[in-house]
Amino acid sequence: MHHVPPMHHVPPARHTAPRVFAPPAAAHIPQLAATGAESALLAAAGGAAALMLGGGVLYRRGRAMAHA
């Protein structure tokens, strides 16, 4: 015959977790998908600026030739 020590029943502790008040979640800001077109857009903007500048130079040259 083996001697078994008596089992003492210990009720689980009734601890409550401390209340943590987190700030409200930041609102989701909708965005377009990243497509990698940023570099192409930058090149197109540079090209458009060059065309505008060239057009302005030609316009002024033409006006100067008309008055001469």
Helices and strands as residue ranges (DSSP letters): H 38-67
